[in-house]
Amino acid sequence: GRGMLGTCGVTIGYFAMKHMPLGDVSIISCSATFFVCISARIFLKEAIDKLNLVNILFVIGGLVLIVQPPFIFSTENETYSEDSYALYAAIAMVFSAVCIHSSVFVLLRSMKGF
């Protein structure tokens, strides 16, 4: 499971690097750490204190402000209009950060006792 998730995450990362600005890819992949906190709360019942919750909200807000997806911001972004796969790459990177990377770390934490 862990190897398959890692392979999917790396493949999505390379796809995104080809079609998106490197800064956007880097910001989205680095935000995966904060989604691990949410996944650990859901699946492992670990506590999230108020400071971490505020921090997560700031990261998500900053992520939206930096990447500026065209379906939220009405401004025309050249990256997403020139490359038809850029929007799909952005959505795939967010999916990878939220689901794939966080699942890998939750799996590792749940297997700690084995």
C-alpha positions as CSV (number, residue, x, y, z in Angstrom):
1,G,0.0,0.0,0.0
2,R,2.7,2.4,1.0
3,G,4.8,1.8,-2.1
4,M,1.8,2.3,-4.4
5,L,0.8,5.5,-2.7
6,G,4.3,6.8,-2.9
7,T,4.6,5.9,-6.6
8,C,1.3,7.7,-7.3
9,G,2.5,10.8,-5.4
10,V,5.8,11.0,-7.3
11,T,4.1,10.5,-10.6
12,I,1.6,13.2,-9.9
13,G,4.5,15.5,-8.8
14,Y,6.4,15.0,-12.1
15,F,3.2,15.6,-14.1
16,A,2.6,18.8,-12.2
17,M,6.2,20.0,-12.6
18,K,5.8,19.6,-16.3
19,H,2.6,21.7,-16.5
20,M,2.7,24.1,-13.6
21,P,5.1,26.7,-12.2
22,L,7.7,25.1,-9.9
23,G,6.7,27.5,-7.1
24,D,3.1,26.4,-7.1
25,V,4.1,22.7,-7.1
26,S,6.5,23.3,-4.2
27,I,3.9,25.1,-2.1
28,I,1.2,22.5,-2.7
29,S,3.5,19.6,-1.9
30,C,4.9,21.3,1.3
31,S,1.3,21.9,2.5
32,A,0.9,18.1,2.7
33,T,2.2,18.2,6.3
34,F,-0.8,20.1,7.5
35,F,-3.2,17.7,5.9
36,V,-1.5,14.9,7.8
37,C,-2.7,16.5,11.0
38,I,-6.3,16.4,9.7
39,S,-6.0,12.8,8.5
40,A,-4.4,11.7,11.8
41,R,-7.3,13.3,13.6
42,I,-9.9,11.5,11.5
43,F,-8.2,8.1,11.3
44,L,-6.0,7.8,14.4
45,K,-8.1,10.0,16.7
46,E,-5.1,12.2,17.6
47,A,-5.8,15.5,19.2
48,I,-5.4,18.8,17.3
49,D,-5.0,21.8,19.6
50,K,-6.4,25.2,18.7
51,L,-3.0,26.6,17.6
52,N,-2.6,23.8,15.0
53,L,-6.1,24.4,13.8
54,V,-5.5,28.1,13.3
55,N,-2.2,27.2,11.5
56,I,-4.0,24.8,9.2
57,L,-6.5,27.4,8.2
58,F,-3.8,29.9,7.5
59,V,-1.9,27.4,5.3
60,I,-5.0,26.6,3.3
61,G,-5.8,30.3,2.9
62,G,-2.2,31.0,1.8
63,L,-2.3,28.1,-0.5
64,V,-5.3,29.5,-2.3
65,L,-3.8,33.0,-2.5
66,I,-0.5,31.8,-3.9
67,V,-1.7,29.3,-6.5
68,Q,-4.7,31.5,-7.4
69,P,-6.9,28.8,-9.1
70,P,-8.9,30.3,-12.0
71,F,-12.2,28.9,-10.8
72,I,-11.9,31.0,-7.7
73,F,-10.1,34.1,-9.0
74,S,-11.6,35.7,-12.1
75,T,-8.3,37.1,-13.3
76,E,-6.9,35.4,-16.4
77,N,-3.8,33.4,-15.4
78,E,-1.5,32.8,-18.4
79,T,-0.3,29.4,-17.0
80,Y,-3.8,27.9,-17.0
81,S,-4.8,29.4,-20.3
82,E,-1.6,28.4,-22.2
83,D,-1.4,24.8,-21.0
84,S,-4.6,22.9,-20.9
85,Y,-3.2,20.4,-18.5
86,A,-2.1,22.9,-15.9
87,L,-5.5,23.0,-14.1
88,Y,-5.6,19.2,-14.1
89,A,-2.1,19.2,-12.7
90,A,-3.1,21.6,-9.9
91,I,-6.1,19.6,-9.0
92,A,-4.0,16.4,-9.0
93,M,-1.3,18.0,-6.8
94,V,-3.9,19.1,-4.2
95,F,-5.4,15.6,-4.3
96,S,-2.0,14.2,-3.8
97,A,-1.2,16.4,-0.9
98,V,-4.6,15.9,0.8
99,C,-5.1,12.2,0.2
100,I,-2.0,10.4,-0.9
101,H,0.8,12.0,1.1
102,S,-1.3,12.2,4.3
103,S,-2.3,8.5,3.8
104,V,1.3,7.4,3.7
105,F,2.2,9.1,7.0
106,V,-1.0,7.9,8.7
107,L,-0.2,4.3,7.5
108,L,3.3,4.6,8.9
109,R,2.0,5.9,12.2
110,S,-0.6,3.1,12.4
111,M,2.0,0.5,11.7
112,K,4.3,1.8,14.5
113,G,3.5,-1.1,16.9
114,F,4.2,-3.8,14.4
